[in-house]
């Protein structure tokens, strides 16, 4: 249980860092994550980056705080990671350099980490136990 809590807080800190980065020093880099099929309008891309940063800050803070909503937060973060995956695919397919991912191989390896982030969010918050509990009550 202690390890799960430590890893939950670490993931929360990572999300806070990324969220603040969306709003400040990494903003340009995060444009690479906005799928080109969604928009090529710079203003709308900026809005997407800002809104996703706000979501990351919120989820990061909730991950750190834990509490009675930590399992629901884990599910929300897992869903968020799933929803932003097309942005990572966009970066790979369109060969966009950002975050030091300047080769196809590096961008492809980054794709492999998304499922791990999803599992990390679910495992560290005991979100799977919430699902099992709800199934038993149904």
TAZIWO-V566985 format. One record per backbone hydrogen bond with DSSP energy under -0.5 kcal/mol. NH is the residue of the N-H (numbers start at 0). CO is the residue of the C=O. Records with the same first field share a line. If there is no record, write none. Layout:
NH: CO, CO
This chain:
4: 0
5: 1
6: 2
7: 3
8: 4
9: 5
10: 6
11: 7
12: 8
13: 9
14: 10
15: 11
16: 12
17: 13
18: 14
19: 15
20: 16
21: 17
22: 18
23: 19
25: 20
26: 23
29: 25
30: 26, 27
31: 28
32: 29
33: 30
34: 32
37: 34
38: 34
44: 40
45: 41
46: 42
47: 43
48: 44
49: 45
50: 46
51: 47
52: 48
53: 49
54: 50
55: 51
56: 52
57: 53
58: 54
59: 55
60: 56
61: 57
62: 58
63: 59
64: 60
65: 61
68: 65
69: 66
72: 68
73: 69
74: 70
75: 71
76: 72
77: 73
78: 74
79: 75
80: 76
81: 77
82: 78
83: 79
84: 80, 81
86: 83
87: 83, 84
88: 84
89: 85
90: 86
91: 87
92: 88
93: 89
94: 91
95: 90
96: 94
97: 100
100: 97
101: 99
106: 102
107: 103
108: 104
109: 105
110: 106
111: 107, 108
112: 108, 109
113: 109, 110
114: 110
115: 111
116: 112
117: 113
118: 114
119: 115
120: 116
121: 117
122: 118
123: 119
124: 120
125: 122
126: 121
127: 121
129: 125
130: 126
131: 127
132: 128
133: 129
134: 130
135: 131
136: 132
137: 133
